[in-house]
Amino acid sequence: MTINRNFFSITNFENALTLKKDVFSFIRLSAALMVLYAHAYHIYGLGADPLTHVFGVYTGTVAVYIFFTISGFFITQSAMQRNFFQFSIARVSRIYPALIVANIITIIIIIPLSNNVNFFSFILSEEAKEFIKINSTLQTIKFTIANIYSQHPDQAINGSLWTLPVEIRAYIMSIMLVMLGICSSHIRFNAFFFLAILLNGIFPDVLLKLFPIPGSVNLIFFFLIGSALFINRKYIPISPVLTIFLIICIVLYKGYFSPLILSFLVSYVIIAVGFNFGNFKFLIFKQDYSYGLYLYAYPVSQLSYAYFKAWGFAYYLIAISLISLFFAFISWHCVEQPMNTFVRTKIFPRIKTLYSRYHLNEF
């Protein structure tokens, strides 16, 4: 009877948040594995993966939409709950340390192991230094280095990094919306979001100038849907039976929905699933390996292709998964988690003290 009541019970996103029981780390990890899976086919030279034909959209793209929807929901929450400096430091410390380490490991370990290069000549070369510098600042992305992976079907060293500059811009947009007061009311935010959708429909080139990276407008759109779900959390119902019903509708009738409506439905389901499955303890992860997996899967795929292409795709995919998860484990426990702990226990209290001392609460 308890299970039945829980299954049919209806609450809202705000109440679901207060329970602090969710499976978003599991969803993010699953999305990172989807990216790994999709890129593995591409790097191996097989083209689109089989799931792409099921989704009707490239599997890697679906995974990135999942990332940005979840990010929009929780980054907006963070921007509204923290002051400007706390938010900025939290975002910088979350993205950059692990990224910089991943770029260095790619240059000094992964590429030398998978290419016939002189180790010291390569790691000290200007192109190697430029790769680390450009891909660690995220103004743009450097995908290739001359003569590296020239015999592979795909020459990109880490094609996954293209979304990170978009993510940084989404963070900046989020804190700006909060500081401008747009997030202070669901009416204000909804009006802003409606105008943004209308503007993009009438003058698509305007948003392309603000977000010039190819594909970035779609990612920002899913980020804003996640933000809208958080801003309107008091008014959005959530129920296991409703979530399952919508999943069935999306799977069976996705061709009947407009892209706009389908995007909203998919985003709602992503957040709803994250909360609805919070009672399944085996899906609740205290560690978040998704970012590390996302950072390392592409270069590890190139490494695995160099060693396992003759073994067949199955062995190649298994190698990618195991090696990438190893690097993700190291990244979380040696870089990401220690940095998060340092920022929360050492930096945030000092910022809070300075804000109180100099009456900076309005910032």
C-alpha positions in Angstrom: 0.0 0.0 0.0 2.8 2.4 0.8 4.4 1.8 -2.6 1.0 2.5 -4.3 0.5 5.7 -2.4 4.0 6.9 -3.2 3.5 5.9 -6.9 0.4 8.0 -7.2 1.3 10.8 -4.8 1.8 14.3 -6.2 4.1 17.0 -4.9 6.1 19.7 -6.5 9.8 20.3 -7.3 10.3 22.6 -4.3 9.2 19.8 -1.9 11.3 17.3 -3.8 14.3 19.5 -3.3 13.9 19.7 0.4 14.0 15.9 0.8 17.6 15.9 -0.5 17.1 12.5 -2.0 17.9 12.3 -5.7 19.8 10.3 -8.3 21.3 13.2 -10.4 24.8 11.9 -9.9 23.7 8.6 -11.5 21.9 10.4 -14.3 25.0 12.5 -15.0 27.2 9.4 -15.0 24.8 7.7 -17.4 24.9 10.8 -19.7 28.7 10.7 -19.6 28.6 7.0 -20.6 26.3 7.9 -23.4 28.8 10.4 -24.7 31.6 7.8 -24.4 29.4 5.3 -26.3 28.5 7.7 -29.1 32.0 9.0 -29.6 33.5 5.4 -29.6 31.6 4.6 -32.8 32.7 7.9 -34.4 36.4 7.5 -33.4 36.4 3.9 -34.6 35.2 5.0 -38.0 31.7 3.5 -37.8 29.7 6.7 -38.0 26.6 7.2 -35.9 25.9 4.7 -33.1 22.7 2.5 -33.1 21.0 4.4 -30.4 21.0 7.5 -32.6 18.5 5.9 -34.9 16.3 5.2 -31.8 16.5 8.7 -30.5 16.3 10.3 -33.9 19.1 12.6 -32.6 22.8 11.9 -32.1 23.2 10.0 -28.8 26.0 12.4 -27.7 23.7 15.4 -28.3 20.9 13.8 -26.2 23.5 13.3 -23.4 24.7 16.9 -23.5 21.1 18.1 -23.4 20.7 16.1 -20.2 23.8 17.7 -18.8 22.6 21.2 -19.6 19.1 20.7 -18.3 20.4 19.5 -14.9 23.0 22.2 -14.9 20.4 24.9 -15.5 18.3 23.7 -12.6 21.0 23.5 -10.0 23.3 26.3 -11.2 20.3 28.7 -11.0 19.7 27.4 -7.5 23.3 28.0 -6.6 23.3 31.5 -8.2 20.3 32.5 -6.2 21.6 31.1 -2.9 25.2 32.3 -3.0 26.7 35.8 -3.3 28.6 36.7 -6.5 32.0 35.7 -5.2 30.9 32.4 -3.7 29.2 31.5 -6.9 32.1 32.5 -9.1 34.7 30.7 -7.0 32.5 27.6 -6.8 32.1 27.4 -10.6 35.8 28.1 -11.4 37.0 25.5 -8.8 34.5 23.0 -10.2 35.5 23.3 -13.9 39.1 24.4 -14.2 41.4 22.4 -11.9 40.2 19.0 -13.2 40.2 20.4 -16.8 43.8 21.6 -16.5 45.0 18.3 -15.1 43.2 16.4 -17.8 44.8 18.5 -20.5 48.2 18.0 -19.0 47.7 14.2 -18.7 46.5 14.1 -22.3 49.7 15.8 -23.4 52.3 14.0 -21.2 50.7 10.5 -21.0 47.9 9.7 -23.4 49.3 11.2 -26.6 52.9 9.8 -26.2 51.4 6.4 -25.4 49.3 6.4 -28.6 51.6 8.1 -31.1 55.1 7.5 -32.3 56.5 10.8 -31.0 59.7 11.8 -29.2 58.5 12.3 -25.7 60.4 15.4 -24.6 60.4 17.0 -28.0 56.6 16.7 -28.1 55.6 17.7 -24.6 57.9 20.8 -24.8 56.7 21.8 -28.3 54.8 25.0 -28.9 51.8 23.1 -30.1 51.6 21.0 -27.0 51.9 24.1 -24.8 49.3 25.8 -26.9 46.9 22.9 -26.6 47.1 23.1 -22.8 46.8 26.9 -22.7 43.9 27.2 -25.1 41.9 24.3 -23.8 42.5 25.4 -20.2 41.2 28.9 -20.6 38.0 27.9 -22.6 37.9 31.0 -24.8 37.9 28.6 -27.7 39.0 25.0 -28.2 42.0 23.5 -30.0 41.0 20.1 -31.2 44.0 18.9 -33.2 47.8 18.9 -33.2 49.8 18.4 -36.5 50.7 14.7 -37.1 48.8 13.5 -34.0 46.3 10.7 -34.8 46.8 11.4 -38.5 46.2 7.7 -39.3 43.0 7.5 -37.2 39.5 8.0 -38.6 39.1 11.0 -36.4 42.0 13.4 -35.6 40.5 15.3 -32.7 42.3 14.9 -29.5 39.4 15.7 -27.2 36.2 16.6 -29.1 34.1 16.6 -26.0 35.6 19.9 -24.8 33.5 22.0 -27.1 30.6 22.2 -24.7 32.7 23.6 -21.8 33.0 27.2 -23.2 29.2 27.1 -23.6 28.9 25.9 -20.0 31.0 28.8 -18.8 28.9 31.3 -20.8 25.7 29.7 -19.2 27.2 30.3 -15.7 27.9 33.9 -16.6 24.3 34.3 -17.9 22.9 32.7 -14.8 24.6 35.0 -12.3 23.8 38.0 -14.5 20.1 37.1 -14.5 20.1 36.8 -10.8 21.9 40.1 -10.3 19.5 41.9 -12.6 16.6 40.6 -10.6 15.1 38.6 -13.4 15.2 35.4 -11.2 13.6 37.1 -8.2 10.1 36.3 -9.6 8.8 33.5 -11.7 6.7 36.0 -13.7 9.9 38.0 -14.6 11.8 35.0 -15.5 9.0 33.5 -17.6 8.6 36.8 -19.4 12.3 36.9 -20.1 12.4 33.3 -21.3 9.4 33.8 -23.6 11.0 36.9 -25.1 14.3 35.0 -25.6 12.4 32.2 -27.5 10.5 34.8 -29.5 13.7 36.7 -30.3 15.4 33.5 -31.4 12.5 32.6 -33.7 12.4 36.1 -35.3 16.1 37.0 -35.3 18.1 33.8 -34.9 21.3 35.6 -35.8 21.1 37.7 -32.6 21.6 34.8 -30.2 24.3 33.3 -32.5 26.3 36.5 -32.0 25.9 36.2 -28.2 26.8 32.5 -28.3 28.9 32.0 -31.5 30.0 28.5 -30.8 28.2 26.1 -33.3 25.4 24.3 -31.4 25.6 26.5 -28.4 22.2 28.1 -28.8 20.5 24.7 -28.3 22.5 24.0 -25.2 21.7 27.4 -23.7 18.0 26.7 -24.5 18.1 23.5 -22.5 20.0 25.3 -19.7 17.3 27.9 -19.6 14.6 25.2 -19.5 16.4 23.8 -16.4 16.5 27.3 -14.9 12.7 27.7 -15.6 12.0 24.4 -13.9 13.8 25.7 -10.8 12.3 29.2 -10.8 8.8 27.7 -11.2 9.5 24.8 -8.8 6.5 25.7 -6.5 4.1 25.4 -9.3 5.3 22.3 -11.2 3.8 19.0 -10.1 5.9 15.8 -9.8 4.7 12.3 -9.5 6.1 8.9 -10.5 2.9 8.0 -12.4 3.0 11.3 -14.3 6.7 10.9 -15.1 6.1 7.4 -16.5 3.1 8.5 -18.5 5.2 11.3 -20.1 8.0 8.9 -20.8 5.6 6.7 -22.7 4.1 9.6 -24.6 7.6 10.8 -25.6 8.7 7.4 -26.7 5.5 6.5 -28.7 4.5 9.9 -30.0 7.6 12.1 -30.1 7.0 12.7 -33.8 3.7 14.4 -33.1 5.2 17.0 -30.7 6.8 20.2 -32.0 10.5 20.5 -31.2 9.8 23.2 -28.6 7.2 21.2 -26.7 9.3 18.1 -26.9 12.3 19.9 -25.5 10.2 21.0 -22.5 8.8 17.6 -21.9 12.2 15.9 -22.1 13.7 18.4 -19.7 10.8 18.0 -17.3 11.2 14.2 -17.4 15.0 14.5 -16.7 14.5 16.5 -13.5 11.4 14.5 -12.5 13.3 11.2 -12.8 16.1 12.6 -10.8 13.8 13.2 -7.9 11.3 10.3 -8.3 14.0 7.7 -8.1 15.5 9.1 -4.9 14.1 6.2 -2.9 16.3 3.8 -4.8 19.4 3.9 -2.6 21.5 1.9 -4.9 21.2 4.7 -7.5 22.3 7.4 -5.0 26.0 8.1 -5.6 27.9 10.3 -3.1 30.7 10.6 -5.7 30.3 12.3 -9.0 32.5 10.7 -11.6 30.6 12.2 -14.6 32.9 15.2 -15.2 36.1 13.2 -15.0 34.6 10.6 -17.3 33.5 13.3 -19.7 37.0 14.9 -19.8 38.9 11.7 -20.4 36.7 9.5 -22.5 37.6 11.1 -25.9 41.4 11.0 -25.6 41.2 7.6 -24.0 39.1 6.5 -27.0 42.0 7.6 -29.3 44.4 5.7 -27.1 42.3 2.6 -27.1 41.9 2.8 -30.9 45.7 2.8 -31.2 46.0 -0.4 -29.2 42.8 -2.3 -29.6 41.5 -1.5 -33.1 42.7 -4.9 -34.4 40.9 -6.7 -31.5 37.5 -5.6 -32.7 35.0 -2.9 -31.5 33.8 -4.8 -28.4 37.3 -5.0 -26.8 38.0 -1.4 -27.9 34.8 -0.2 -26.2 35.5 -2.2 -23.0 39.0 -0.7 -22.9 37.7 2.8 -23.2 35.1 2.3 -20.5 37.6 0.8 -17.9 40.4 3.2 -18.6 38.1 6.3 -18.6 36.5 5.2 -15.4 39.9 4.8 -13.8 40.9 8.3 -14.8 37.5 9.6 -13.6 38.0 7.9 -10.3 41.5 9.6 -9.9 40.1 12.9 -11.0 37.3 12.9 -8.5 39.3 11.7 -5.5 42.5 13.5 -6.2 41.4 16.8 -7.8 37.6 17.5 -7.8 36.6 16.4 -4.3 39.6 17.9 -2.5 39.1 21.2 -4.4 35.4 21.3 -3.5 36.2 20.6 0.1 38.8 23.3 0.2 36.5 25.9 -1.3 33.6 25.1 1.0 35.6 24.8 4.3 38.3 27.4 3.7 37.3 30.0 1.1 33.5 30.3 1.6 33.7 31.2 5.4 36.3 33.9 4.6 34.1 35.4 1.9 31.1 35.3 4.2 33.1 37.1 6.9 34.2 39.8 4.4 30.7 40.3 3.2 29.4 40.8 6.8 32.3 43.1 7.8 32.0 45.4 4.8 28.2 45.1 4.3 28.4 43.6 0.8 25.3 41.5 1.1 23.7 43.2 -1.9 26.4 41.6 -4.1 
